[in-house]
Amino acid sequence: MRLAVRHIFLCVFIILGTIVAQTGSATAQEGRVWVQLEAHPDLATAEARVRAYSRGMQNVNGYRLRSGWYAIALGPFDQGDATAALSAFQAQGLIPADAYLAEPEIYAQQFFPIGTNNLTGGDTAPATVTQAPETPATPPEPVAPPEETVAEARSSEAQLDREAREELQIALQWFGYYTSGIDGAFGPGTRGAMRQWQAAQGVEETGVLTTRQRADLLAQYQGALAELGMQTVRDERAGVEIDLPLAMVEFARYEFPFAQFDSVDNSGVRVLLISQEGTRATLGGLYEIMQTLEIVPLEGERTRSADSFELTGLSETLRSHTIARLQDGQIKGFTLIWTPERDQQMARVLPMMEASFATFGGTLDPGAVDPGLDQGVDLMAGLEVRQPALARTGFYVDGSGSVLTTSEAVAACTQVIVDQQYEMSVAYDDPATGIAVLRPTQALAPSTFAGFAQIAPRLRSDIAVAGYPYDGALGAASLNFGTLEELQGLDGDENLQRLALEIEPSEAGAPVLDANGAVLGMILPEPSTGRALPAGVSFALRADRLQAMLAEAGIQVSPAAEQPDPLSRNALARYGMDLAVLVTCWN
């Protein structure tokens, strides 16, 4: 962090000369006064400002006022020294023009420096101001008076070196006024940014900052950095060096392949450092895994090359950005996670993290795990794996990978996934009858697809349902056996079949098969009539009705092949597992 502090505070030590004459110790409160600079209603702002002042001035303190506000003050001084210091500092534009002398009675408690209390007596600050030596060893830089004309501001600006000019551009960029490159050249872009900053401060928009305005801008920038606590972190185990906002995050644990930094004081900010050995295949696997985590919302840009990827996740409650790169057999990167109210701050933090990111040494040991961390199928490295909003069953109905399922499975979904890997679009949806047709967004060739029965099945015949019970927790479709009880619904609906078997909610959308594997129908969700069905009762939409609706959706269905003998249960189970798919709805 580079700040041209000499342009703000150097005159405290040079222009004002040798501030060295020591005063005696004060033995009582009487006679001790402070130079009060600012007061703020909240502690966070006051802490940021007092730290900014303390980096360039001595004897800077922070106090809680008896009024409840928080003050920044210099001192304590003897009365005469305080008056001299106030006049000298104001004359040079180093402290606010409305700074004043304050008595100790207005202060209730000291909060800065931490652990200090100079309200109860003690030495006064060395504050006798004398003139600078006639022939100083190093000529001091000229300091403009507090108020300057545009010509005077240009004159003082001309004395800035390239580094100081770049620092002003960096500060303007930090606050969003300047959007071009940092080059130290004050062209139209920089002048426009200066005018915007001046407008925000309520001062004349000249496009040329006075000495005092430059000091204020840099002090604001320094205060903003102090609020974030940007510091360089060098993690020897992960082999990563990066600047992190340590006022908002702190190291928590290693959980391969991450070094995890959790939020400080409910900041809503978290950081993961990524470090593991690997190949391009490993990088591709990490790319897929990261997208299953709750910390990477579904919406957001995704870019991937052979040796790197970037993931941006956006939702109403969470944001994240992940960068990972493969180099010399090592995969390293980071993830920054934050809540929406931190958008403005993280827009500044993220480029600093990217610019500072560097790698060295080895990678994180795969054995780097926290033994006390919770474990579960819904966790990966201690991080929550995203769960679908709904899981149902479907089945392939043609050779291009089209899937028939229930309307319920795709209602209000941001994304529909089949078998946890194939993204689908909704090509047809008829909530009235309860069916939906999905088409793959990429080329897909299933090993088998449905053949539909062409004649009505016999009552009391054996049937099987190939579905995904328990929201797909078993990882594959399973067969559920029962009988065909009725060729219509309880109210005489001839589009339905009544079955004697129990199904789980996630088996809705499953194909009903006869002994030869022909599709007789599709399982429907339990009707929402408010009346619970008896155990072992379920309903399916009949095959002839399904074929008609698939034709409306543009799907050319295939008739079931004639089989001389029924399939064995094992053969039927294998066929059902290939035919049925898990349909998940994601939001």
Salt bridges, closest charged atoms under 4 A:
GLU38 OE1 - HIS40 NE2 2.80
GLU38 OE2 - ARG49 NH2 2.68
GLU141 OE2 - ARG6 NE 3.71
GLU141 OE1 - HIS7 ND1 3.64
GLU157 OE1 - ARG191 NH2 2.64
ASP161 OD2 - ARG6 NH2 2.63
GLU166 OE2 - ARG162 NE 2.81
ASP216 OD1 - ARG212 NE 3.51
GLU236 OE2 - ARG234 NE 3.01
GLU241 OE1 - ARG234 NH1 2.99
ASP262 OD2 - ARG253 NH2 3.14
GLU288 OE2 - ARG304 NH1 3.77
ASP307 OD1 - ARG280 NE 2.90
GLU310 OE1 - HIS321 NE2 3.43
ASP343 OD2 - ARG319 NH2 3.12
GLU354 OE2 - HIS321 NE2 3.98
ASP370 OD2 - ARG253 NE 3.87
GLU408 OE2 - ARG392 NH2 2.95
GLU486 OE1 - ARG498 NH2 3.99
ASP544 OD2 - ARG542 NH2 2.89
